[in-house]
Amino acid sequence: MSRPIKRSLTLKGHRTSVSLEDDFWRAFRNISEEKSLPINALAAEIDAARDLDTGLASAIRLYVLHHYQTKANSG
């Protein structure tokens, strides 16, 4: 298991960073490609939907988990 690495994103015109493990970052990028969305656009959607008590990196991890759980349950 890799350690989290800081990754840069742009949300609402402002640079921010999230610390994600390589596996989560790859999965997040794959989902953005599946949806034909730039990664910053997908991050903005996740950011807008998250609870204020949930950090962006955690929200991305939960989004990735939910995405693949939903896929597994529908196939």
C-alpha positions in Angstrom: 0.0 0.0 0.0 1.4 3.4 -1.0 1.6 6.4 1.2 -0.7 9.4 0.2 0.9 11.8 -2.2 -0.2 15.5 -2.7 -1.9 16.0 -6.0 -2.9 19.4 -7.4 -6.4 20.2 -8.6 -8.2 23.4 -9.6 -11.6 24.0 -8.1 -13.6 27.1 -8.9 -10.5 28.7 -10.4 -8.4 28.1 -7.3 -5.5 25.6 -6.9 -5.9 23.1 -4.1 -4.2 19.9 -3.3 -5.4 16.5 -2.0 -3.3 13.7 -0.5 -4.3 10.4 -2.2 -2.7 7.0 -2.5 -1.6 6.0 -6.0 -4.4 3.4 -6.3 -7.1 5.9 -5.4 -5.6 8.6 -7.7 -5.5 6.1 -10.6 -9.1 5.0 -10.0 -10.2 8.6 -9.7 -8.6 9.4 -13.1 -10.1 6.2 -14.6 -13.6 7.3 -13.5 -13.1 10.8 -14.9 -12.1 9.2 -18.3 -15.1 6.8 -18.1 -17.4 9.8 -17.6 -15.6 11.9 -20.2 -15.0 14.6 -17.6 -11.9 16.5 -16.9 -10.5 15.4 -13.5 -11.0 18.9 -12.1 -14.7 18.9 -13.2 -15.2 15.6 -11.4 -13.4 16.9 -8.3 -15.6 20.0 -8.4 -18.8 17.8 -8.5 -17.5 15.8 -5.5 -16.5 19.0 -3.7 -20.0 20.5 -4.2 -21.7 17.3 -2.9 -19.6 16.6 0.1 -20.4 17.3 3.8 -18.5 20.3 5.2 -17.2 17.9 7.9 -15.6 15.6 5.2 -12.3 16.5 3.7 -11.9 16.5 -0.1 -9.5 13.6 -0.1 -11.9 11.5 2.0 -14.8 12.5 -0.2 -12.9 11.4 -3.3 -12.0 8.1 -1.7 -15.6 7.5 -0.8 -16.7 8.5 -4.3 -14.3 6.0 -5.8 -15.4 3.2 -3.4 -19.1 3.9 -4.1 -18.5 4.0 -7.9 -16.9 0.6 -7.9 -19.3 -0.9 -5.4 -22.2 0.2 -7.6 -20.6 -1.2 -10.7 -20.0 -4.6 -8.9 -23.6 -4.8 -7.7 -25.1 -4.0 -11.1 -23.0 -6.5 -13.1 
